[in-house]
Amino acid sequence: MTIPSKREQTHQRIVDVAARALRRNGFAGVGVADVMKGAGLTHGGFYAHFDSREALLVEALEHADAASTVNLERRAAALRVDGASPLAALVTAYLSDDHLAAHESGLGCVVGALGSEMARQEAPLREVARGRIERLVGQVQAALEQEGRTDTAGQALALAGAMVGALQIARTFGPDPQGSAMLAASRQALLTQYACQPA
């Protein structure tokens, strides 16, 4: 295993801070000076790592996407070990109270956190966002197919949209009883609609 250089470590620290700021404040709320300060660096060092603010945002979004994808897969796998069907595990993991509270931690879905802003971004950011949406739809479609369903493409689009929408609305309420109740109701409705076997 290669140990990252000091420059690579610094670069990753900047990306980590930017990814957290992106989830917390949205695209417009990520300022170069604040990110550099959060990383313990001066503003002047930014251009040694990135050509532009947009390049930073692309990397931060990719980083946040990778972390949230791994986290969702890990939580769904744990639910499958407990007996949930593939689709129930995915729906339950995505529409969980932990996921509701995870939007700033680096583990929550970036589409759920930033979905309404993505269409207004420049093409490179939209492409990263589109890739994440396609991967989420792919995860849902794979879960549907593992349960023996056919003609899953349209179902996967609809279900992924319902999951993201429910998470976004619940995040409006926050990790409080109302947000939690919104998630629980959405989760149960989708599990019932798709006749999933919960854990």
N, C-alpha and C positions, 0 to 999 in steps of 0.2 A: 504494500500500500504506500502510495506516494504522499508525503506530508505536504500540504499546501504551503506555498510561499507566503511571506508576510503580505505581499501585494494581493495575492489571492484571498487571504484571510480578511484583509481590509475590504476588498471588493465585496465579499460575501456579507460582511457586517453591514455595509451600506445597503445591499439588497434586502437583507433581513429587516432593517429599520424601515426602508421604503415600503416593503410588503405589509408591515403592520400599519403604517400610516395610511396606505391605500385602503385597507379594510376599514379602518377607523374613520377616515375623513373623505374617502372617495378620491377620484382622479384629481379634481381641482384643489383638493386639500393637501396634496403632496408637494411641498416646497423643497427645493434643493438645499437651501440654507438650513432648514429645520431637520432634514434627513441627515445632512452632514454633521450637524450639532448632536443629533441623537446617536450617531455612530462614533462620537468623540473626536471628530475631525473638523478641520477648517473648511470653509466654503471653497477656498482656492484649490483644494485637492480634488474636487469633483471631476474636472475634465481630464485628470490622469486615468480615470476609470470609465467614463462615459462620454460619448460625443454630444449628447443632448439630454434634456429632461425626459423626452419621449423614450430614448433608449433605456434610461433608468426605469421608467414605468413599464416598458415591455418586459424587462428582466424581472422586475418585482412581481408583475402579474403572472409570469411563467413560474416563478418560485412559489407564489401563493397557491397556484393551481396544482403544482406537483405535491405540495404538502397536504392540501385538502383532499386530493385524490387518494393518496396513501392512507390518510386517516379514515376516510369513508370506507375504503376496502378493508382496513383492519377492524373497524367496528362491525361491519357487516359479517366478516368471517367469524368474529366472536359470537355473534347471534346465531350463525349457522351451526356452530359447535353446540349451542344450547338447544338446537332442534328447529330453528326457523327455516322456512323454505327460502330459496335464493331471493325471490322477489320480496317476501316479507322482511327478510334481513336487510335488504337495501332500503326499502321504504322506512322501516323502523329506525335504522341508523341515520338516514338523512333527516327524518322528521323527529329527531330526539331533542330533549331538553339540553343535552350536552352540545349538540350541534348548534342549537339556538344561541347558546352562550359563547360559542367558539369563534365568532366572526372577527375578533381582533387578535386572537391568540395565534393565528397562523394555521389553524386546523379547520376552519369553517369554509364552506363552499364560496368561491369568489363570485360565482354567478348569483348566488343568493344575496351576497353582500353588495354587489355592484351592478347587477343586471340592468337596472333602469338607466344607468349612465353609459353603458357599453356602446350603444348605437350612436352616441354623439362623439365618440373618440375617433382619432385618426386611424387610417387603414391598418397600420401595424398592430395597434392595440386591439382593434376589432377582430383581427385574424387570430390573436391569442385567445380572445374571449370566445370566438366562434369554435375554436379547437376544443376548449373546455366544455362547451355546450354539447358538441358532437361526442365527446368522450362520455359525458353523463348519459346522453341518450343511448350510446352504445352499451354502457353498463346496465341500463334498464332493459334494453333489448336482449342482452345476453341472459339476464335473470329470467325474463319471460320465456326465452327459448329453453333454458334449463328446466323449466317447469312443463315443457312439452307443448307450448303454445305455438301456433302458426300465425302467419300474417302479422308479425310483431312490429314492423316498422312504424306504422301509424299509432299503434298502442303505446310504443315506447316514447314517441314524441309527445303524445297527450299526457302520459303519466309523468314524464320528466318535467313538463311544463306545470303540471299540478303541484308537484313536489317543490319546485323552485318558488312558485307563487305563494304556496302556503308558508314556506320559510320566510319569504320577504314580508308577508303580512304579519307573521308572528314577531319578526324582528322590529316591526313598527311599535308593537306593544312592549318589546323587550323581554328579558328573562324573568318575567313576573308571572303571577297566576293567569292573567289574561293571555299573554303570549303562549304560555304552556298549554292552556286550554285550547287555543287555536290549533296548535300543533297536534295535540291529542285527538281532537275532532277530525282533523284532516287525515291523520294517520289511520284512524279507525275506518273512516269512510273509504279510503283507498284500499285498505286491506280487505274490507267487505266487498267492494266493487270487483276486485280482482281475485276474490276468494283465496287469499293467501293464508298459509299456515304460520301464525306467529309463534315465537319461542315460548 
